Amino acid sequence: MTDLSWFSTSHWIMAGLLLGFAIAHSGLAALRPWGEQRIGSRLYRVLFALVSIPFATGLIIYFFNHRYDGLVLWQVQGDVWVKPTVWWLSAISFFFLYPSTFNLLEIAAVKQPQVHLYEKGIIRITRHPQMVGQLIWCVAHTLWIGSSFTLLTSIGLMAHHIFAVWHGDRRLRSRYGQTFLAVKERTSIIPFLAILQGRQQLKLEEFLKPAYVGVTAFIALLWWGHPWLMVMTAKVPW
């Protein structure tokens, strides 16, 4: 009989947290048109944030505190190429994960939140940059940590983001109809595929935005504060 004693309770808890976050996050995204008609776009954005941010924060803390749980699948942290590779991949992932920084005032509900149909900047590279960024982040951290808990977390995160690709396209098609289908024809999910196929043209000037300066500063801050972050989350008894 196979010994599964390494599959600790934390694996089940993380799977449950990931499922709960996916239901809450995607569920509220699906209900957005209905909710905005009743309470307005600003209040609905606040409600979305009040649910999503604490949920995501709890997930991050739990991941940090249990990242080495379970079975050790590989251990390559001593290899000289691994650390710079992980840091570079992590840095690149954030440029894909946070394209919404272009609309900080909308995120904070200071400005009227809108559903945007983009076809410029990073969308020329991939129509779903957050999914691509999450994949890069998962590859980097799973490579570095090498535990079954981290692998399970990465699989759960990617399952949610792959669903979000379908869900996001469905919601945009419902809102924009043929206009979205035209954009879909000119873009791709796989990075750079539309460019390589001649359906899209990369315009580097579109990346000269203050938002990217902010993302770069955030990456630098994360690099500097990463050890402190590990210490602080370890103080949470969870």
C-alpha positions in Angstrom: 0.0 0.0 0.0 1.3 3.5 -0.9 2.3 5.6 2.1 0.6 9.0 1.8 1.5 10.2 5.3 3.4 13.1 3.6 0.1 14.5 2.3 -0.4 16.6 5.4 -3.6 18.4 6.5 -2.2 21.7 5.1 -2.5 20.3 1.6 -6.3 19.9 2.1 -6.6 23.3 3.7 -4.7 25.0 0.8 -6.9 23.1 -1.7 -10.0 24.4 0.1 -8.7 27.9 0.3 -7.9 28.0 -3.4 -11.3 26.6 -4.3 -13.0 29.1 -2.0 -11.1 32.0 -3.4 -11.8 30.9 -7.0 -15.5 30.7 -6.3 -15.6 34.1 -4.5 -13.4 35.9 -7.0 -14.8 34.5 -10.2 -18.3 34.4 -8.8 -18.3 38.1 -7.9 -16.8 38.9 -11.4 -19.7 37.0 -13.0 -22.2 38.9 -10.8 -20.7 42.3 -11.6 -23.3 43.4 -14.2 -26.2 42.3 -11.9 -24.5 43.9 -8.8 -23.6 47.2 -10.5 -27.2 47.7 -11.6 -28.4 47.5 -8.0 -25.7 49.2 -5.9 -23.5 51.0 -8.5 -20.1 50.2 -9.9 -18.1 52.0 -7.1 -19.8 50.2 -4.3 -19.6 46.9 -6.1 -15.9 47.4 -6.6 -15.5 48.1 -2.8 -17.5 44.9 -2.1 -15.3 43.0 -4.5 -12.2 44.3 -2.8 -13.5 43.6 0.7 -14.0 39.9 -0.2 -11.0 39.3 -2.5 -8.2 41.2 -0.7 -8.6 39.5 2.8 -9.1 36.1 1.1 -5.9 36.6 -1.0 -4.0 37.9 2.0 -4.9 34.8 4.0 -3.9 32.5 1.1 -0.5 34.2 0.8 0.2 34.0 4.5 -0.8 30.3 4.6 1.4 29.5 1.6 4.4 31.3 3.1 4.0 29.4 6.4 3.5 26.0 4.9 5.5 26.2 1.6 7.9 23.4 2.6 5.1 21.0 3.8 4.8 17.5 2.4 7.1 15.5 0.2 10.4 17.0 -1.1 10.2 16.4 -4.8 13.6 18.0 -5.7 16.2 20.2 -4.1 18.1 22.5 -6.4 18.5 25.6 -4.3 22.3 24.9 -4.1 22.7 25.1 -7.8 24.3 28.3 -8.9 21.9 29.1 -11.7 18.7 28.5 -9.7 18.5 31.6 -7.6 19.0 34.2 -10.3 16.7 32.3 -12.6 13.9 32.3 -9.9 14.3 36.0 -9.2 14.3 37.0 -12.9 11.3 34.8 -13.6 9.5 36.3 -10.6 10.3 39.8 -11.7 9.0 39.1 -15.2 5.8 37.6 -13.8 4.8 40.8 -12.1 4.9 42.7 -15.4 2.2 40.3 -16.6 0.3 40.0 -13.3 -0.4 43.6 -12.9 -1.6 45.2 -16.1 -4.5 46.6 -14.1 -2.1 49.1 -12.6 -3.0 51.3 -15.6 -6.3 52.0 -13.8 -5.4 52.5 -10.2 -8.1 55.1 -9.6 -10.7 52.7 -10.9 -9.3 49.9 -8.7 -9.6 52.1 -5.7 -13.2 53.1 -6.8 -12.1 56.8 -6.8 -12.9 56.9 -10.5 -15.9 55.1 -12.0 -14.8 51.5 -12.5 -15.2 50.3 -16.1 -14.8 47.0 -18.0 -12.1 47.7 -20.6 -11.5 46.0 -23.9 -7.7 46.5 -24.4 -5.7 45.8 -27.5 -2.5 47.5 -26.8 0.6 47.2 -24.7 0.9 43.8 -23.0 -2.3 42.6 -24.6 -0.5 42.6 -27.9 1.8 39.9 -26.4 -1.0 37.9 -24.7 -4.7 38.5 -24.2 -4.6 37.1 -20.7 -1.4 38.5 -19.1 -2.5 37.6 -15.6 -2.7 33.9 -16.5 0.8 34.1 -18.1 2.2 36.0 -15.1 0.8 33.4 -12.7 2.3 30.6 -14.7 5.7 32.2 -14.7 5.4 32.8 -10.9 4.4 29.2 -10.3 7.2 27.8 -12.3 9.8 30.0 -10.5 8.5 29.2 -7.0 7.9 25.5 -7.5 11.4 25.2 -8.9 12.9 26.9 -5.9 10.9 25.2 -3.1 10.3 21.8 -4.7 7.7 20.6 -2.2 4.4 18.8 -2.8 2.6 21.6 -1.0 4.0 24.2 -3.4 3.3 22.0 -6.4 -0.4 21.5 -5.3 -0.7 25.3 -4.8 0.7 26.0 -8.2 -1.7 23.5 -9.8 -4.6 25.1 -8.0 -3.6 28.6 -9.0 -3.2 27.6 -12.6 -6.5 25.8 -12.7 -8.3 28.9 -11.5 -6.5 31.1 -14.0 -7.2 28.7 -16.9 -10.8 28.9 -15.9 -10.5 32.7 -15.8 -9.3 32.7 -19.4 -12.5 31.1 -20.5 -14.7 33.1 -18.0 -13.0 36.4 -18.9 -13.5 35.9 -22.7 -17.1 34.9 -22.1 -17.9 38.0 -20.1 -16.2 40.3 -22.7 -18.1 38.6 -25.5 -21.3 39.1 -23.6 -20.6 42.8 -23.1 -18.9 43.7 -26.4 -20.2 41.1 -28.9 -18.6 41.3 -32.3 -16.2 43.9 -31.2 -14.6 41.5 -28.8 -14.6 38.7 -31.4 -12.6 41.0 -33.7 -10.1 41.7 -30.9 -9.9 38.0 -30.1 -9.0 37.3 -33.8 -6.1 39.8 -33.6 -4.7 38.6 -30.2 -3.6 35.3 -28.7 -3.5 33.6 -25.3 -0.1 32.1 -25.9 2.5 34.9 -25.5 3.8 36.4 -28.8 1.9 33.9 -31.0 -0.3 36.6 -32.6 2.8 38.7 -33.3 4.7 35.7 -34.8 1.6 35.0 -37.0 1.4 38.6 -38.2 -2.0 39.2 -36.6 -0.5 41.7 -34.1 2.4 44.2 -34.1 4.5 45.0 -31.0 4.8 48.7 -30.3 7.4 49.3 -27.7 6.3 52.9 -27.1 3.1 51.6 -25.5 5.2 50.2 -22.6 6.6 53.7 -21.7 4.0 54.3 -19.0 4.3 55.4 -15.4 2.5 52.2 -14.4 5.5 50.1 -15.4 7.7 52.4 -13.2 5.4 51.5 -10.3 5.6 47.8 -11.0 9.4 48.0 -11.3 9.6 49.9 -7.9 7.3 47.2 -6.4 9.6 44.4 -7.6 12.6 46.2 -6.1 10.8 46.7 -2.8 9.8 43.0 -2.8 13.4 42.0 -3.4 14.6 44.1 -0.5 11.7 43.2 1.8 11.4 39.5 1.0 13.3 38.3 4.1 11.3 40.6 6.3 8.1 39.4 4.8 9.0 35.8 5.6 9.6 36.7 9.2 6.4 38.6 9.6 4.1 35.9 8.1 5.8 33.3 10.3 4.4 35.2 13.3 0.9 34.5 12.2 -0.1 31.2 14.0 -1.8 29.6 10.9 
